Amino acid sequence: MLQADMAALRGAVVVIVIATSAGNWLPPAFSHDFITFNWDATGFVLNETRNESFVKYVVQLYKTKNDSCDNVIQPPMVQEIPVYYLQHHTFTRLNLSHLYCSNCTIVSTLRNVSCGKYNAIPIVKTTERPLSFNSKTVTNTSITVTWPSFSEQNRNQKKRVFYYYQLDIAPLEPNTNGPLVIFNETEVEGTLTGLIPGKEYQIQLKATGDANPKVEPHHFTYTFITTDIIATDPSPVEEVSVIHTSSTSVRLKLIPPKEGFVDLFQIQATSTHHSSPLVDVPLPEGNPASVKANLFNLQPETTYTISAMTVAKGNRGKAKEVICTTEPVPIDTKLVGWTTGVIMVVVIAAAFCTVRIVKRLKYRLNPAQLFKEVLEDIIGSEKMEPWLKKRKNLFLEELIGEGEFGHVRKGVLREEGQQAVIVAAKTLRVDRANEITYRDFAKEASLLIEVNDDGGHVNIVSLIGLVVDGKMKK
């Protein structure tokens, strides 16, 4: 039997009215505007002694004015099928609320033989609202659906007698338990098992009943159809392992699941204070045995839970996790400390100069503006601008040094699109800041810029950048 187009059937509700068949016709398939006919020609035997051969099937569909097919409207819709084993045909674009009669003829080189004739077949336009499954629950090998009862589907119709529910699935896998047939009207849940992970299936429910003979004079069978496309969850990653770590990154090895379909992987690193974005890792073609993936912009010396998930048809598989700790930032032994006041500060990775605005003091100029003006006078704006960093990207941590006019704090600089860097951030002390100290601080920054622009020096700390923030207190 030909399957209706999945997209056309999605969520459809069809009332099917089937009359008694004759000849070798098989039950037809209906929708709002099409009929698919099937027939069995095994009873037709060629006369080999007379060299008889098959020519074609001729299938006709007529509109009729009554339900006995004795007053059909000419001409019919005709389809000729010259292939013997192709024993089905679908007529489409039919008019709603019309009666149709059909006829099938086997044509050979010697004779014409009827392969079946149907009585009037109504194409009924349903007055029901489109139905859908009440709920859908999936695992990687099963799909469970629930649906409205037959009585609920008939709530706006005449009283009908329930026969059965039939839950079908396509394609049908070798180990699937479908189709399911349920004869209890109140049992409105079905589970189809033995499915392939990460695969889409067409699930169709047929709620079938009969007319109440006291209300409707004709003995028709009514079937309400609900159809949807549902995908199973993919199987989880077979294995995830860490093959390399640095201070800000992790390299992973992912082994795809042995069964089912996978479109891509998703990986993420999570710690108590930081989570990386969810990263998509495409699955290369050719079913590779393993896939390599990287997570960047992590924090040094931090323990992360790495989660890896499979994704197929928009569904995620169960996450598989592994624990790892990033490495500390490597220290260049050639770098030396610097003195702020009387305390020697050990440089963690690099120096970072920052200017804070002292809100409780008033200056002739805004201190930030003063700092910039002094720096521009010394080195020029073109040299200064590349060194300016955004304050929101600098995260200050514990105090690691203190002098007469300044503090040095451990910090982390996280700029978009770049790896995080641990820095030593030198700031002016709030209780000692004045116009002179700001000018001296700007001069110190200008010297570091000049040295770094000239390629740096093994005995002088490398400058990462400058942060100028704050507002004058009014």
N, C-alpha and C positions, 0 to 999 in steps of 0.2 A: 504494500500500500504506500502510495506517495505520502510523504510527510509535508504538512503545510509549512510555509515559511515561518521560522521561529519568531521573527520580529512581528509578523502579522498576528500571530497567535498570542503574543505576550499579554497576559491579563484579560484575554477575551472571554466572553460569556456567550455560549451558543445554545439555543434550544433546538434540538434535533428531533424531527418527527419522521419515523421510519415506518413505511408500509411493508406488507409482506412481499418478499422477493419471489421471482420465478426463474426457471431455467438454471443456468450455472453462474448467475451473478453472485458475487460476494457482497457483504454489507458495505455500503458506501461511507465515505467520510464527508462531513458537512462543516461549513462555517457560514458566516453571514452572507457571502456572495460567491461561494464555489462549491462544487461537488466533485469528489474523486471516486471514480468507478473502478472496480476490480472484477475480473471474471476468471473462470477456470475453464480452460479449453482442453483438459485432459480427456474429455469424452469424445473429442473430435479425432477420428483416426483416418489417415490418408489411405486411399486405395492404391497400393503400390503396383498392383497388376495392371492398372490402367494409367500408370505414371502420373497420378494425381499429385499436385504440389500446392503448398500454401501460398496465397497471394497477399492477403491483408485482412485486418479487422476493420469494420466500419461501425463506428459508435455514433449514435444520433441522440440529440436531446431536444425535446419539443416543449414549448409552452402548451398548457392545456387549460380548458375552460371549466373542467369539472374534475372529480377525483377518480374517474374510471378510465381515462385516457381514450375515450371514444370520440372526443371532440378537440383534437389537437390543433394548434395554430402552425400553419406552414409559413416559411420553410423551417426545417430544424437546423440546429447547430450540428455540424458534421465534422468528425475527425477520422482520418484514415491512418491506420498503423500497419506498416508493411513488415514488422518484425514479429515473429511467432511468439517468442518468449516475453515480449513486452505486453503484458496483459493488464494494463491499467491506463487510465487517462483522467485528466482533471479539466473540467469546464469552469472557467472563471468569469468574473464580471456579470454575474447573474443578478436579476432584479429581485429585490426583497419583496416578501409577501406575495410571491407567485407560486403556482403549481407547475411542476415539470414532470414529463414522462421521458423514459429513456429506452433505447433499443440497441442491441449489439448483434452484428452479423459477421460470421466467418466466411470469407470468400476464398475459394480455391479455384484451380484451373477447370474443375468439372462441375462445381455446385456452390450454392450459398446455404449456410446452415446458421440458424439462430443460436447465439451464445447467451441469450437471456433477455428478459424484458421486465421492467419495473412498472408497477402501478404509479399513480401520481405521487410525486415527492415534493412536499412543500419546502420552500426556502422561507423560513420564518424570521422576521425581524423581532428580536427580543425587546421587551420593555423593561427588563431588569437592568439595574446599574452594573457596570463592570465589576466582576468579582476578583478578589485576590486572596492569596493565602493569608490567614490570620497571623501566622508567625513562621519563621524559617530559622532553623538551627543547623549549623554544619560542623563537622569535624573533618579530618583529612580523609576519612573513608566512608562517611555517611552524611545523609541529608534527612532532616526531620521537618515535616510541615504539618500545620494544623489548618483547618478550614471551617467555614460556616456549615452547619448541618443542612441536610436536604430540606427540612421544614423552613429554616431561615432563608434559604435560597428561593423558596416558593411563597414567601410571605405575602407577595402581592398577586399571587396567582390562585386559581381554583385548587381545592384540596386534591393532592395527588398521593399515591401510594408509593412509599420508598421501596426500592429493590436492593441496590448495593452502591458502594463507592469502589472505584477502580483507580489506583494510583500507578501511573506509568512513568517510565524514565527512558530517555533516549540520549545517547546511545546506550544500549544494554550491555553491561560488562559480563564476562563469564561467571563471576562469583556474586553478581547482584541478586538480591532476593525478590526483585520485582518481576512482573507487576503484582501489586498487592490488591486483593479483593476483600472488602469488608462488608459484612451483611448486617452489622449493628449500626443503626442510624446515629446513635449517640456517640459512637466511637469515631472521633473526628481528628485523629492524629495518625500519621504513618511515618515510618522510618525505613529508608532505603539504604542498604548496607553493601559492602563489597565494592565500593567505588574507588576510583583512582585519585590520589591527592592532586590538588591544583588544577582540576579539569572542570569545564562547564558542562552542565546537563540541562536538558529540557524536561521539566517535571510537569506532568499533566494529571489533573484530577477529573474524573467523570462521576458526577452524582446522578444516578439513574433511577427513575421511578416510572410509574404507570398512571394513566388518567383514572380518575374516579368515575366508574361507569354510570353512577347515578347522576353525575353532573355533566359529563362529556360523552356523547353517544358513540364516538369513534374510539377504537382501541389503539392508541398510539403510545409509543415509548418516548419519554422525555429525558434528555440528558443535558445537564449543565456542566460546561467545561471551564476549568480554570487552569491556565498555563503560565509558567514562568521559567526564566533561565536562571539557574542557581549554580554557583561554583563551589566545590569543596575547598577546604583549607589546604595549603601545601604542607607537606611533611617538614618537620624542623630540620635545621642544619645538622648534618651527620656529626660534624666535629668542628670546633673553633679553637685555635691555639695561637699563642703569641710567639712570633719568631724573631722579633727585635723590638727593643725599646730605646728611646732617647729621652732627653729631658722634657721634650714637648710633643713627642709623637710615639705611636705604636704601630707596628706592622703585624698584620694578622694573616693566618692561613685558614680558609674556609673550605670545608669539604661538603659538596652538595648532597642532598638526600638520595638514597638509592632508588626510590620509587617516586613516580608522579612527575609533575611539571613544576618548574620554577622560572619566573620571569627575571627576578633580580634578588639581591640580598640587601638588607638594611642593617647598618651597624651604628652603635652609639656607645660612648664612654660616659659613665656617671660616677661622681664621687660625692662626698658629703657637702662639698661647697661649690662644685662645678660640674656642669654637664656639657658635653659637646653636642653640636647639631646632629640630627639623624642623617646619615650619609647613605646614598644609594650606590650600590655596587652592581653594575650589570653583569649578567651571566654570559660569558663568551659563547659563541656558537661552537658546536662540536662536542658538547657534554664533557667538559674538562674534568679531570679527577680532583682538582683543587683550584681555588681562586685566591689570589693575593689582594689584600686591601690595606689601606692606611687611614689612621685617624691623626689629625694634626691639631695644633693650637691647644695642647694640653698643658697642665701646670706641672712644673718639676717636682720631684719627690712627693708625688701624690698617688695614693692607692685608688685605682678605678675598677669598677665592674664593667666589663665589656660585654654588651649584648649583641647577638647576631640573630637575625630573623630572615626567613624566606618570605617572598611575596609572589603570589600568582593570582591573576584575574582580580587584583585589588584586595585580596585576602592575605592576611599575615599568618604565618605559621608560628608555633610556639617558640619563644626565645630560648636560645642556649647561651650560657654565660661563662665567662672566665675572668679571673681576678689577676691584675698585674699592677705594678708600681713603676712610675716613670723615674728616670735617672735624675741625679742632681745636675745642676748646670756645671759644665767643666770650667775649672779655674785656670787661667793662664798664669803660670808661676813667674813669668817675667814682670807681671804687673806688681807695683808696689803700693803701699798705703799712702795716705795723705794726712796732713795734720790740720785739725780744726781746733784752735785753742791749744790745749796741752795734751789732748788725747789722740793717740795714733789709731786710725780707722783702717781695718782690713777691707780692701775692696772686694766685693762679691763678684761682680762681673764688669761693671762699668760705672762711670760717674754720671750723675744726673743733677743738673742745677735747676732749682725751682725758686721762684720768688713768691712770697706770700704778702698779702696786703695787711697791714696792721690797722684794723678798723678803729681802734681806740685812739689813734693819733691822727692829727691833720698835718698834711704837708703842703708845701707851696704847690707841688705838682702831685698828680696821682702817681704813687710809687711804681705801678706797672708801666705807666707812660714814661716816668723818669728813667727806669731801667732800660727801656727800649731806646730812648733818646741818647743816653750815654753810650749804649752799645753801637747804635748807628753812627754816632760821631767817631767812634774808634775804628770800626771795621766796615761800615756801610750797610745799608738795608739789604742789598743783594746777597751778602754773605750771611746775614743774620736770619733771614726768612726760612731757609731750608732747615734750620736747627730747631725751629719752634714746634712744639708738640701740644696736643690737646690735653687739658687737665683730666678730662673724663676717662682718658686711657691709662692714667697712672694710678696705681693702687698702692698706697703706702702701708707698711706693716710696722714691725717693732723698731724701736730706737737702737741703733748700733754704735753711735758715737755722738759726742757733745763737746762743743768748744765754747769760747767766750762769746762769739757772735753767731754761731750756727749749730744746727743739728744735722746728723746724717742718719737716715732711716733706710731700712731695707724696703724695696718696692718691686712691683712687677709692672712692666709696660706692655699693654696689649693693644696693638693697633690692628685695625681690620685688614684681613688678608695677609698678615704676617705672624710669625711665631712669637709667642710671649717671651720676654726677656727679663731676667732678674737684674735689677740695677741698685746702685747706691744713690739715694736722692739727698742732695745737700740743700738744706733750707735755712733761711735766716731765722734767728731766734726772735720771737715776737717782742719779748721784753727788752731787747737791745737794738731793735731796728730803728734807724733814722735815715735822714737823707744821705749822710756820709757813707753809712754801711751799704745802702743800695748802690751808690756810685762805685764803691770798692768791689761789690759783688759783680757788677756789670763788667768791671775791668778784668776780674778773674775769669769770667765767662769768655771774654774776648780773647784772652791768652790761650784758653783751651781750644777755642775755635781755630785760632791761627795755627796752633801746633797740629791739630787734627787735619786741617786743610793741607798742611805740608807733609802729610803722611804719618804723623804721630811719632812717638818716641818710646823706646822700650821701658824707660823709667818714668814715664808720665801716663797717668790713667787716660783711657779713651773716653771721649765725650759722646754721649748718645743724643742729647738734645736739651732744650730749655723749655720750661713751662712758666708762663706768666699769667696769673689769674687774680681774681678778687676785684672788689669795688671800694671806692673811698666811702668812709662813713660820713653821713651828712649830719 
